[in-house]
Amino acid sequence: MMNSGSVIQKSPDIMGGTPVFRGTRVPARTLIDYLAGGQTVDAFLDDFPTVTREQIVQFLEEQNK
């Protein structure tokens, strides 16, 4: 999940190593929590505009491999 082509990055310098969407400080776990709580991708994008729809799609595809 954390390979160099991944939309998720993990670095001790960013959010203490929490996996985040590349180029943001938005934890990937936040998207999972939104979806598990019945929220939509659009609601997530509204609340976290630094994350792109393409990043979300790629992240979800990576999770299904």
Biotite code that builds the C-alpha atoms (Angstrom):
import biotite.structure as struc

atoms = struc.array([
    struc.Atom([0.000, 0.000, 0.000], chain_id="A", res_id=1, res_name="MET", atom_name="CA", element="C"),
    struc.Atom([2.862, 2.413, 0.643], chain_id="A", res_id=2, res_name="MET", atom_name="CA", element="C"),
    struc.Atom([4.871, 1.977, -2.566], chain_id="A", res_id=3, res_name="ASN", atom_name="CA", element="C"),
    struc.Atom([6.265, 4.985, -4.405], chain_id="A", res_id=4, res_name="SER", atom_name="CA", element="C"),
    struc.Atom([3.369, 4.942, -6.903], chain_id="A", res_id=5, res_name="GLY", atom_name="CA", element="C"),
    struc.Atom([0.810, 4.962, -4.135], chain_id="A", res_id=6, res_name="SER", atom_name="CA", element="C"),
    struc.Atom([-1.421, 7.933, -3.435], chain_id="A", res_id=7, res_name="VAL", atom_name="CA", element="C"),
    struc.Atom([-0.694, 7.268, 0.227], chain_id="A", res_id=8, res_name="ILE", atom_name="CA", element="C"),
    struc.Atom([2.548, 8.324, 1.852], chain_id="A", res_id=9, res_name="GLN", atom_name="CA", element="C"),
    struc.Atom([3.929, 7.598, 5.274], chain_id="A", res_id=10, res_name="LYS", atom_name="CA", element="C"),
    struc.Atom([6.711, 9.717, 6.696], chain_id="A", res_id=11, res_name="SER", atom_name="CA", element="C"),
    struc.Atom([7.768, 10.431, 10.271], chain_id="A", res_id=12, res_name="PRO", atom_name="CA", element="C"),
    struc.Atom([7.920, 14.111, 9.250], chain_id="A", res_id=13, res_name="ASP", atom_name="CA", element="C"),
    struc.Atom([4.237, 14.218, 8.257], chain_id="A", res_id=14, res_name="ILE", atom_name="CA", element="C"),
    struc.Atom([1.608, 13.647, 10.922], chain_id="A", res_id=15, res_name="MET", atom_name="CA", element="C"),
    struc.Atom([4.056, 11.506, 12.907], chain_id="A", res_id=16, res_name="GLY", atom_name="CA", element="C"),
    struc.Atom([4.069, 8.748, 10.299], chain_id="A", res_id=17, res_name="GLY", atom_name="CA", element="C"),
    struc.Atom([0.300, 8.438, 9.922], chain_id="A", res_id=18, res_name="THR", atom_name="CA", element="C"),
    struc.Atom([-0.535, 7.297, 6.364], chain_id="A", res_id=19, res_name="PRO", atom_name="CA", element="C"),
    struc.Atom([-1.848, 10.365, 4.518], chain_id="A", res_id=20, res_name="VAL", atom_name="CA", element="C"),
    struc.Atom([-2.937, 11.185, 0.993], chain_id="A", res_id=21, res_name="PHE", atom_name="CA", element="C"),
    struc.Atom([0.237, 12.190, -0.888], chain_id="A", res_id=22, res_name="ARG", atom_name="CA", element="C"),
    struc.Atom([0.764, 15.956, -0.872], chain_id="A", res_id=23, res_name="GLY", atom_name="CA", element="C"),
    struc.Atom([-1.705, 16.525, 1.968], chain_id="A", res_id=24, res_name="THR", atom_name="CA", element="C"),
    struc.Atom([-1.955, 16.113, 5.716], chain_id="A", res_id=25, res_name="ARG", atom_name="CA", element="C"),
    struc.Atom([-5.260, 14.223, 5.412], chain_id="A", res_id=26, res_name="VAL", atom_name="CA", element="C"),
    struc.Atom([-5.065, 10.731, 6.945], chain_id="A", res_id=27, res_name="PRO", atom_name="CA", element="C"),
    struc.Atom([-6.283, 7.900, 4.724], chain_id="A", res_id=28, res_name="ALA", atom_name="CA", element="C"),
    struc.Atom([-8.133, 6.581, 7.769], chain_id="A", res_id=29, res_name="ARG", atom_name="CA", element="C"),
    struc.Atom([-10.363, 9.652, 7.640], chain_id="A", res_id=30, res_name="THR", atom_name="CA", element="C"),
    struc.Atom([-11.775, 8.541, 4.271], chain_id="A", res_id=31, res_name="LEU", atom_name="CA", element="C"),
    struc.Atom([-12.359, 5.033, 5.594], chain_id="A", res_id=32, res_name="ILE", atom_name="CA", element="C"),
    struc.Atom([-14.166, 6.471, 8.628], chain_id="A", res_id=33, res_name="ASP", atom_name="CA", element="C"),
    struc.Atom([-16.312, 8.717, 6.426], chain_id="A", res_id=34, res_name="TYR", atom_name="CA", element="C"),
    struc.Atom([-17.387, 5.849, 4.208], chain_id="A", res_id=35, res_name="LEU", atom_name="CA", element="C"),
    struc.Atom([-17.959, 3.488, 7.143], chain_id="A", res_id=36, res_name="ALA", atom_name="CA", element="C"),
    struc.Atom([-20.123, 6.159, 8.754], chain_id="A", res_id=37, res_name="GLY", atom_name="CA", element="C"),
    struc.Atom([-22.345, 6.405, 5.698], chain_id="A", res_id=38, res_name="GLY", atom_name="CA", element="C"),
    struc.Atom([-20.858, 9.646, 4.334], chain_id="A", res_id=39, res_name="GLN", atom_name="CA", element="C"),
    struc.Atom([-20.272, 10.065, 0.611], chain_id="A", res_id=40, res_name="THR", atom_name="CA", element="C"),
    struc.Atom([-17.079, 10.645, -1.320], chain_id="A", res_id=41, res_name="VAL", atom_name="CA", element="C"),
    struc.Atom([-18.502, 14.042, -2.297], chain_id="A", res_id=42, res_name="ASP", atom_name="CA", element="C"),
    struc.Atom([-18.932, 14.974, 1.375], chain_id="A", res_id=43, res_name="ALA", atom_name="CA", element="C"),
    struc.Atom([-15.319, 13.958, 2.021], chain_id="A", res_id=44, res_name="PHE", atom_name="CA", element="C"),
    struc.Atom([-14.099, 16.030, -0.940], chain_id="A", res_id=45, res_name="LEU", atom_name="CA", element="C"),
    struc.Atom([-16.078, 19.027, 0.307], chain_id="A", res_id=46, res_name="ASP", atom_name="CA", element="C"),
    struc.Atom([-14.501, 18.715, 3.758], chain_id="A", res_id=47, res_name="ASP", atom_name="CA", element="C"),
    struc.Atom([-10.971, 17.936, 2.501], chain_id="A", res_id=48, res_name="PHE", atom_name="CA", element="C"),
    struc.Atom([-10.473, 19.852, -0.763], chain_id="A", res_id=49, res_name="PRO", atom_name="CA", element="C"),
    struc.Atom([-6.738, 19.090, -0.889], chain_id="A", res_id=50, res_name="THR", atom_name="CA", element="C"),
    struc.Atom([-7.585, 15.461, -1.725], chain_id="A", res_id=51, res_name="VAL", atom_name="CA", element="C"),
    struc.Atom([-8.662, 14.741, -5.298], chain_id="A", res_id=52, res_name="THR", atom_name="CA", element="C"),
    struc.Atom([-11.312, 12.347, -6.535], chain_id="A", res_id=53, res_name="ARG", atom_name="CA", element="C"),
    struc.Atom([-8.564, 10.585, -8.514], chain_id="A", res_id=54, res_name="GLU", atom_name="CA", element="C"),
    struc.Atom([-6.589, 9.980, -5.315], chain_id="A", res_id=55, res_name="GLN", atom_name="CA", element="C"),
    struc.Atom([-9.658, 8.477, -3.669], chain_id="A", res_id=56, res_name="ILE", atom_name="CA", element="C"),
    struc.Atom([-10.340, 6.185, -6.627], chain_id="A", res_id=57, res_name="VAL", atom_name="CA", element="C"),
    struc.Atom([-6.717, 5.014, -6.724], chain_id="A", res_id=58, res_name="GLN", atom_name="CA", element="C"),
    struc.Atom([-6.675, 4.480, -2.945], chain_id="A", res_id=59, res_name="PHE", atom_name="CA", element="C"),
    struc.Atom([-9.842, 2.378, -3.061], chain_id="A", res_id=60, res_name="LEU", atom_name="CA", element="C"),
    struc.Atom([-8.475, 0.356, -5.987], chain_id="A", res_id=61, res_name="GLU", atom_name="CA", element="C"),
    struc.Atom([-5.252, -0.290, -4.045], chain_id="A", res_id=62, res_name="GLU", atom_name="CA", element="C"),
    struc.Atom([-7.303, -1.539, -1.104], chain_id="A", res_id=63, res_name="GLN", atom_name="CA", element="C"),
    struc.Atom([-9.092, -4.083, -3.305], chain_id="A", res_id=64, res_name="ASN", atom_name="CA", element="C"),
    struc.Atom([-5.896, -5.711, -4.636], chain_id="A", res_id=65, res_name="LYS", atom_name="CA", element="C"),
])
